[in-house]
Each structure stands twice: as C-alpha cells, then as structure tokens.
Amino acid sequence: MKKSFSVLIVLIMLLSLLSACADASVREYEPTPTVTPRPEGVHDFKAAYESMDPDTVVFTIGKDKIYWDELFYWINSSMLRIESQFGAMPLDDMLTEDESFAEFIMEDVKTVIVQFYGLNKELEKLGIGLSDESKAQFEEIKKANMERYCGGQVSDEEFFNALSELLISERVYKYVSETSLLHQDGFAALYGPGGEKFSADKTLAFAEERGYMRAMHVLFSFENPDGSQKTDAEKLNLKKEAEALVSELRKIGAKDKLTEEFKKRVLERGEDPGAAHLIDGYYFTEGKMVPAFEEAVKAAEMYKVTDPVETEFGLHVILRLPLEADGVLDYYTARTLRSDAAYFDYNKKIESFTEMYELKESDAMKDFDLLKIFGEDADSVFSPGS
C-alpha cells in the first residue's frame, strides 16, 4: 500500500469535513488558479452512502471487521483532500501513468484504515489507552461541534442524529476522534510529550540524514524603518561596519566566548526580528534560505565567522554552529529538532502497520466500483467529466 497522510491531521480533517458539509447537498468550492472551476451545481453523496447498509462488513483485519460507514467516511475525506490539492478533474483522470485518481483514493483509504487499526492494536499491547486529558478534550470538541452544527448544547442523541444527516455515523465520529487523540497519547507515552525520551544520537542522525544546518547571523539591513531602500553610500557604510564586526569577532579564540559574544551582537546590532526569538540560531535544510546565505553556511567551518554575505535583505555576518538535539526549529510552536525526529520515528512505525496487518475484502467489495457507486457525483466533485 502507498504512503498516506499522517494520522496527526485526521482530527483536523474530521472537523474540516463537518465544516465543508454544513449543508449536505451543497459545498462551496474555490479552485486553485491553475484549474478550471466546475460549473455551479449540487452534488449529493446520500445515494452513495445508502448503496450499502452502514453495518455492512467491507473489510476484515484478522477477526475484526471494518464497516461501510467507516469506508465511506475515508473515501469522502480523501476526495476532499484530492480536490484541495489538484482542483477540478474527473476521478478517472490519471494521477500517474499507472494510476487514476479513483485508484489512488482507494489505496489511500485502505492505508489509513490499516494505520488507524494498527495504532489502536499496538498501543493496546503496550497498555496505552486514551488518557483522562484526551477524554476531556474529546468532550470539549464534541461540545464545540454541537455549538457549530446544532446551534447550542443538545443531547448526544440529537447531536449524532445531526451528524447522520452529514453522512457521519456516531461510530465513525467517535472512532476517528478518539484514535486521533490516542495518537498524541501514544506519542507522549513512548517518546515524552516533547519527544524528550528520544535519544540525542538518534536525533542528530535524523538531522544529518536530512542535511540540517545551524547558523546565527547579524543582519545589516538594506531597508530603512519606513520601508525605503538605503542609498549606495549608506550600503557602503554598512559594509564597512560589517567588516569591522567580522574582524573583531575573529579575534575571539574560545568557542563559548565567541558564541556568547555573537548572540550579544545579534541582539544589539542585528536587524532580523526572527533572530531575536531564535537566539541560538536558525536550524534549516537545503532550499529554506536564500541561496547566498545557504551557500555561505555550507562552506563555513564550525565556529568560524564568515565574511559579510550580501543578499536581497542586506549584509549577513554568519557564524556556523554544530547541531544540538534540543535546538528550537520554530519559536511559536516550540518545535525542536528532537521532537521532529521523534515524530518522524513514530509515524514511520505507524506506516509499517500496512506490512503487519492484512486488510481483506469481504464479499460486499468484490464488485465495488468507486465511480459506479458514487455515480455522476463522483465526477461532479471535481469536474463534469468528459
């Protein structure tokens, strides 16, 4: 089975699906600039949903059963995701030389089904279940959904009746939501909430494989506070100032003293507002910085101050530094190199469930045809078709 989207985003997808289907017969669509919008109209997947009883067994995994209501939900979700990425096009169009969009969707859906199932089973083996905090979070999410889609707090029966009008069963709502929350609980139990249980050695190996670099810089900006550009004479003065800073910093021999002095200059003289938040330096991979800056960092030795590097933003005095496992990648989300490496490891294990668990089709799926089941509306989600 092909690699699918991470279960990290599935709860968001569930809420997005609810939002998109606030009116079950009409969905607003804003095409990407590169595709032709489909004509205004309606599509209604109710007939597709009712083509099988929600309790129809469509797959089995071992002794466990997967029902039509879940399969339908994942097909619908995958269609929405395809549309958001590719815009308007028929499902029988080819995504690659060997695979149509319809075929991709079915493989995508099968992968997600197995990953969700495997996550529950593997964490259960380890004695990891939904935490009290996540149970409370589920209730808060449900309350928010009630407010949005029912106009206020209603009984569970009324809420799930409303969801059924959106073609989402109570069983699927709970399963998708709770498994998505279980995903974060499993991560916290195995790796620590911020990935702190993941080793520094494995983190740095992850970073090296992906070509991470780390650097601090003092920016002498070519832009004035009012947005105008500095004159050539002013730029020349900036260059002299930057060269003087380089000369001064290169006289500091001790690595620790150089690093601390460089941080001080970033705060006192640097004009990059982001650098003040990431005072220990930027962590980045190839293609994330402007070319001249990136090439200067690649060429620099550790703890060596570069000559001033000119980019469209100004002159940069750069100090390349070794990677640290707990280096901050994003100030606002507090993502670190270690947390990213831990999540990557976690999701690789989840991807491996497709090799561990076999999804078997039931008799109900022997003649299953996505285009036929969804009829004309399978095309109308994307375009009228040809």
VEXLUMDREN-836126 format. One record per residue (C-alpha): residue number from 1; residue in one letter; x, y, z. Coordinates in Angstrom, 1 decimal. Layout:
<rs>
 pos code     xx     yy     zz
 NUM    A      X      Y      Z
...
</rs>
This chain:
<rs>
 pos code     xx     yy     zz
   1    M    0.0    0.0    0.0
   2    K    1.1    3.5   -0.7
   3    K    2.2    6.0    1.9
   4    S   -0.8    8.1    3.1
   5    F   -1.3   11.2    5.0
   6    S   -0.2   11.2    8.7
   7    V   -2.9   10.4   11.3
   8    L   -1.7   13.6   13.0
   9    I   -4.0   15.6   10.8
  10    V   -7.1   13.3   10.8
  11    L   -8.9   15.1   13.6
  12    I   -8.5   18.3   11.8
  13    M   -9.8   16.6    8.7
  14    L  -12.9   15.4   10.6
  15    L  -13.6   19.0   11.7
  16    S  -12.9   20.2    8.1
  17    L  -15.3   17.6    6.7
  18    L  -18.0   18.8    9.1
  19    S  -17.4   22.4    8.1
  20    A  -17.5   21.6    4.4
  21    C  -20.7   19.6    4.8
  22    A  -22.7   22.1    6.9
  23    D  -25.2   21.8    4.1
  24    A  -25.0   18.1    3.0
  25    S  -26.1   18.8   -0.6
  26    V  -24.1   21.9   -1.5
  27    R  -20.4   22.5   -0.8
  28    E  -18.6   25.7   -1.6
  29    Y  -15.5   25.3   -3.8
  30    E  -12.7   27.7   -4.5
  31    P  -10.5   26.3   -7.3
  32    T   -6.8   26.8   -7.4
  33    P   -5.6   29.3  -10.0
  34    T   -4.3   26.6  -12.3
  35    V   -7.5   24.7  -12.8
  36    T  -10.9   25.4  -14.4
  37    P  -13.7   25.7  -11.9
  38    R  -16.5   23.2  -12.3
  39    P  -19.9   24.7  -13.0
  40    E  -22.0   25.7  -10.1
  41    G  -24.4   23.0   -9.0
  42    V  -25.0   20.4   -6.4
  43    H  -23.7   17.0   -5.5
  44    D  -25.3   14.7   -3.1
  45    F  -23.5   11.6   -1.8
  46    K  -26.5   10.3    0.1
  47    A  -27.3    7.8   -2.5
  48    A  -23.7    6.6   -2.5
  49    Y  -23.9    6.2    1.3
  50    E  -27.2    4.4    1.1
  51    S  -25.9    2.0   -1.5
  52    M  -24.9   -0.2    1.4
  53    D  -26.1   -0.6    5.0
  54    P  -23.8    1.3    7.3
  55    D  -23.2   -2.0    9.2
  56    T  -22.2   -3.9    6.0
  57    V  -18.8   -5.5    6.6
  58    V  -16.5   -4.3    3.8
  59    F  -13.1   -5.5    5.1
  60    T  -11.7   -7.7    7.8
  61    I   -8.4   -7.4    9.6
  62    G   -7.8  -10.6   11.5
  63    K  -11.0  -11.3   13.4
  64    D  -12.0   -7.6   13.4
  65    K  -14.5   -6.0   11.0
  66    I  -14.5   -2.7    9.1
  67    Y  -17.9   -1.4    8.2
  68    W  -19.2    0.6    5.3
  69    D  -19.8    3.8    7.3
  70    E  -16.1    4.0    8.0
  71    L  -15.0    3.2    4.5
  72    F  -17.4    5.8    3.2
  73    Y  -16.1    8.4    5.6
  74    W  -12.5    7.8    4.4
  75    I  -13.5    7.9    0.7
  76    N  -15.2   11.2    1.2
  77    S  -12.3   12.6    3.2
  78    S   -9.8   11.5    0.6
  79    M  -11.9   13.1   -2.2
  80    L  -11.8   16.4   -0.3
  81    R   -8.1   16.2    0.1
  82    I   -7.5   15.4   -3.5
  83    E   -9.7   18.3   -4.5
  84    S   -7.8   20.7   -2.3
  85    Q   -4.5   19.6   -3.8
  86    F   -5.4   19.2   -7.5
  87    G   -8.6   21.1   -8.1
  88    A  -11.3   20.2  -10.6
  89    M  -10.7   17.0  -12.5
  90    P  -12.6   13.7  -13.1
  91    L  -11.8   10.7  -10.9
  92    D  -11.0    8.6  -13.9
  93    D   -8.2   11.0  -14.9
  94    M   -4.7    9.6  -14.4
  95    L   -2.8   10.8  -11.4
  96    T    0.3    9.0  -12.7
  97    E    1.0    6.9  -15.8
  98    D   -0.3    3.8  -14.0
  99    E   -2.9    5.1  -11.5
 100    S   -6.1    7.1  -11.8
 101    F   -7.4    9.4   -9.1
 102    A  -10.1    6.8   -8.2
 103    E   -7.4    4.1   -7.8
 104    F   -5.3    6.3   -5.7
 105    I   -8.2    7.2   -3.4
 106    M   -9.0    3.5   -2.8
 107    E   -5.3    2.7   -2.0
 108    D   -5.1    5.8    0.2
 109    V   -8.2    4.8    2.1
 110    K   -7.0    1.3    2.7
 111    T   -3.8    2.5    4.1
 112    V   -5.5    4.9    6.5
 113    I   -7.9    2.2    7.7
 114    V   -4.9   -0.1    8.5
 115    Q   -2.9    2.6   10.2
 116    F   -5.8    3.6   12.4
 117    Y   -6.5   -0.1   13.3
 118    G   -2.8   -0.8   13.9
 119    L   -2.3    2.2   16.1
 120    N   -5.1    1.1   18.4
 121    K   -3.9   -2.5   18.5
 122    E   -0.2   -1.8   19.0
 123    L   -0.8    0.8   21.7
 124    E   -3.3   -1.6   23.4
 125    K   -0.5   -4.2   23.5
 126    L    1.6   -1.7   25.4
 127    G   -1.1   -0.9   27.8
 128    I   -1.5    2.6   26.4
 129    G   -5.0    3.9   26.2
 130    L   -6.8    7.2   25.9
 131    S   -5.7    9.5   28.8
 132    D   -8.2   11.3   31.0
 133    E   -7.0   14.6   29.5
 134    S   -7.8   13.3   26.0
 135    K  -11.2   12.1   27.1
 136    A  -11.9   15.5   28.4
 137    Q  -10.6   17.0   25.2
 138    F  -12.9   14.8   23.2
 139    E  -15.9   16.1   25.2
 140    E  -14.8   19.7   24.6
 141    I  -14.5   19.0   20.8
 142    K  -18.0   17.5   20.8
 143    K  -19.4   20.5   22.7
 144    A  -17.8   22.8   20.1
 145    N  -19.3   20.8   17.3
 146    M  -22.7   20.9   18.9
 147    E  -22.5   24.7   19.1
 148    R  -21.5   25.0   15.5
 149    Y  -23.7   22.5   13.9
 150    C  -26.7   22.3   16.2
 151    G  -26.8   25.9   17.4
 152    G  -26.1   25.1   21.0
 153    Q  -25.7   22.3   23.5
 154    V  -28.0   19.4   22.7
 155    S  -28.3   15.8   23.8
 156    D  -25.9   13.2   22.4
 157    E  -28.8   11.7   20.6
 158    E  -29.7   14.9   18.9
 159    F  -26.1   15.6   18.0
 160    F  -25.5   12.3   16.4
 161    N  -28.7   12.5   14.5
 162    A  -27.4   15.8   13.1
 163    L  -24.2   14.1   12.2
 164    S  -26.1   11.3   10.4
 165    E  -27.5   14.0    8.1
 166    L  -23.9   14.8    7.2
 167    L  -23.4   11.1    6.5
 168    I  -21.1   10.6    9.5
 169    S  -22.2    7.9   11.9
 170    E  -21.8    8.0   15.7
 171    R  -19.4    5.1   15.5
 172    V  -17.1    6.7   12.9
 173    Y  -17.2   10.1   14.7
 174    K  -16.0    8.5   18.0
 175    Y  -13.5    6.2   16.4
 176    V  -11.8    8.8   14.3
 177    S  -11.8   11.4   17.0
 178    E  -10.6    9.1   19.8
 179    T   -8.0    7.5   17.7
 180    S   -6.6   10.9   16.7
 181    L   -6.3   11.8   20.3
 182    L   -4.9    8.4   21.1
 183    H   -2.2    9.1   18.6
 184    Q   -0.9   12.0   20.7
 185    D   -1.2   10.0   23.9
 186    G    0.8    7.2   22.3
 187    F    3.5    9.6   21.3
 188    A    3.6   11.1   24.8
 189    A    3.9    7.7   26.5
 190    L    6.6    6.4   24.1
 191    Y    8.6    9.5   23.4
 192    G    7.6   12.0   26.0
 193    P    5.2   15.0   25.3
 194    G    8.0   16.9   23.5
 195    G   10.0   13.8   22.3
 196    E   12.4   14.1   25.2
 197    K   12.7   10.3   25.6
 198    F   14.1   10.1   22.0
 199    S   17.9    9.9   22.2
 200    A   20.2   12.7   21.2
 201    D   22.2   10.3   19.0
 202    K   19.2    9.3   17.0
 203    T   18.0   12.9   16.8
 204    L   21.4   14.1   15.4
 205    A   21.5   11.1   13.0
 206    F   18.0   12.2   11.7
 207    A   19.2   15.7   11.3
 208    E   22.4   14.7    9.4
 209    E   20.4   12.5    7.0
 210    R   18.3   15.4    6.1
 211    G   21.1   17.9    5.8
 212    Y   20.2   20.2    8.6
 213    M   22.4   23.2    9.2
 214    R   22.6   25.7   12.0
 215    A   23.7   29.3   12.0
 216    M   23.4   32.6   13.8
 217    H   23.7   35.8   11.8
 218    V   23.9   39.5   12.4
 219    L   21.9   41.2    9.6
 220    F   22.7   44.7    8.4
 221    S   19.5   45.5    6.6
 222    F   19.3   47.4    3.3
 223    E   15.8   48.5    4.3
 224    N   15.1   51.6    6.3
 225    P   12.4   51.6    9.0
 226    D   10.0   53.4    6.6
 227    G   10.4   50.6    4.0
 228    S   12.6   52.6    1.7
 229    Q   16.0   51.2    0.5
 230    K   19.3   52.6    1.7
 231    T   21.4   54.6   -0.7
 232    D   24.6   53.2   -2.2
 233    A   26.6   55.4    0.2
 234    E   24.7   54.0    3.2
 235    K   25.2   50.5    1.9
 236    L   28.9   51.1    1.7
 237    N   28.9   52.3    5.3
 238    L   27.1   49.1    6.3
 239    K   29.7   47.0    4.5
 240    K   32.5   48.8    6.5
 241    E   30.6   48.2    9.7
 242    A   30.0   44.6    8.9
 243    E   33.7   44.0    8.0
 244    A   34.7   45.7   11.3
 245    L   32.5   43.3   13.2
 246    V   34.0   40.3   11.4
 247    S   37.5   41.5   12.3
 248    E   36.5   42.0   15.9
 249    L   34.8   38.6   16.3
 250    R   37.6   36.7   14.7
 251    K   39.9   37.8   17.5
 252    I   37.9   35.7   20.0
 253    G   39.5   32.3   20.2
 254    A   37.4   30.4   22.7
 255    K   34.3   28.8   21.1
 256    D   32.0   29.5   24.1
 257    K   33.1   33.1   24.3
 258    L   32.7   33.6   20.6
 259    T   29.2   32.1   20.7
 260    E   28.1   34.3   23.6
 261    E   29.5   37.5   22.0
 262    F   27.9   36.7   18.7
 263    K   24.5   36.3   20.5
 264    K   25.1   39.7   22.1
 265    R   25.7   41.3   18.7
 266    V   22.6   39.7   17.2
 267    L   20.5   41.3   19.9
 268    E   22.3   44.7   19.9
 269    R   23.0   45.2   16.2
 270    G   21.2   42.6   14.2
 271    E   18.1   43.7   12.3
 272    D   16.5   40.3   11.7
 273    P   13.4   40.3   14.0
 274    G   13.3   36.5   13.9
 275    A   16.8   36.1   15.1
 276    A   15.9   37.5   18.5
 277    H   13.4   34.8   19.0
 278    L   15.7   32.0   17.8
 279    I   18.8   33.4   19.6
 280    D   20.6   30.1   19.5
 281    G   20.5   30.2   15.7
 282    Y   18.4   29.1   12.8
 283    Y   18.0   25.4   12.0
 284    F   17.2   24.8    8.4
 285    T   17.6   22.4    5.4
 286    E   18.6   22.9    1.8
 287    G   16.3   25.3    0.0
 288    K   14.9   27.0    3.0
 289    M   17.1   30.1    3.0
 290    V   18.1   32.5    0.2
 291    P   20.8   30.8   -1.9
 292    A   23.7   33.1   -1.0
 293    F   23.1   32.7    2.7
 294    E   22.7   28.9    2.4
 295    E   25.9   28.5    0.4
 296    A   27.9   30.6    2.8
 297    V   26.7   28.4    5.7
 298    K   27.6   25.2    3.8
 299    A   31.1   26.5    3.0
 300    A   31.8   27.7    6.6
 301    E   33.7   25.7    9.1
 302    M   32.2   25.3   12.6
 303    Y   32.7   28.3   14.9
 304    K   34.1   30.3   12.0
 305    V   32.8   33.8   11.3
 306    T   32.1   34.4    7.6
 307    D   33.0   37.5    5.6
 308    P   29.9   39.7    5.0
 309    V   27.4   37.9    2.7
 310    E   25.2   40.0    0.6
 311    T   21.6   39.0   -0.2
 312    E   18.4   40.9   -1.1
 313    F   17.9   41.6    2.6
 314    G   21.2   43.1    3.3
 315    L   24.6   42.0    4.6
 316    H   24.9   39.0    6.9
 317    V   27.8   38.2    9.2
 318    I   27.3   34.5    9.9
 319    L   28.5   32.0   12.5
 320    R   28.0   28.4   11.7
 321    L   27.4   26.2   14.7
 322    P   27.0   22.4   15.4
 323    L   23.6   20.9   15.7
 324    E   22.1   20.4   19.1
 325    A   19.3   17.8   19.7
 326    D   17.1   20.3   21.5
 327    G   17.7   23.1   19.1
 328    V   14.4   25.1   18.5
 329    L   13.1   24.9   15.0
 330    D   10.1   27.1   15.5
 331    Y    9.7   29.7   18.3
 332    Y    5.9   29.9   18.1
 333    T    5.2   26.2   18.3
 334    A    8.3   25.2   20.4
 335    R    9.2   22.5   17.9
 336    T   12.6   21.2   18.4
 337    L   14.9   19.0   16.4
 338    R   14.3   16.2   18.9
 339    S   10.5   16.5   18.7
 340    D   10.6   16.4   14.9
 341    A   12.9   13.4   14.9
 342    A   10.7   11.6   17.4
 343    Y    7.5   12.3   15.5
 344    F    9.2   11.1   12.3
 345    D   10.2    7.8   14.1
 346    Y    6.7    7.4   15.5
 347    N    5.0    7.9   12.1
 348    K    7.4    5.5   10.4
 349    K    6.3    2.9   12.8
 350    I    2.6    3.7   12.0
 351    E    3.4    3.4    8.3
 352    S    4.8    0.0    9.0
 353    F    1.4   -1.3   10.1
 354    T    0.5   -1.8    6.4
 355    E    3.1   -4.6    6.4
 356    M    2.0   -6.0    9.7
 357    Y   -1.8   -6.2    9.2
 358    E   -3.6   -7.6    6.2
 359    L   -6.8   -5.9    5.0
 360    K   -9.1   -8.5    3.4
 361    E  -12.1   -7.6    1.3
 362    S  -15.4   -9.0    2.1
 363    D  -17.9  -10.4   -0.4
 364    A  -19.6   -6.9   -0.4
 365    M  -16.4   -5.4   -2.0
 366    K  -16.0   -8.0   -4.8
 367    D  -17.8   -5.8   -7.4
 368    F  -17.1   -2.4   -5.7
 369    D  -16.6    0.3   -8.2
 370    L  -16.0    3.8   -6.8
 371    L  -17.2    5.6  -10.0
 372    K  -20.3    3.5  -10.2
 373    I  -21.2    3.7   -6.5
 374    F  -20.8    7.5   -6.5
 375    G  -22.4    7.9   -9.9
 376    E  -22.4   11.2  -11.6
 377    D  -21.5   13.0   -8.3
 378    A  -18.1   11.2   -8.3
 379    D  -17.3   13.3  -11.2
 380    S  -19.1   16.4  -10.1
 381    V  -16.9   16.8   -7.0
 382    F  -14.0   17.5   -9.4
 383    S  -15.5   18.4  -12.8
 384    P  -18.4   17.3  -15.1
 385    G  -16.1   14.7  -16.7
 386    S  -15.8   14.0  -20.4
</rs>
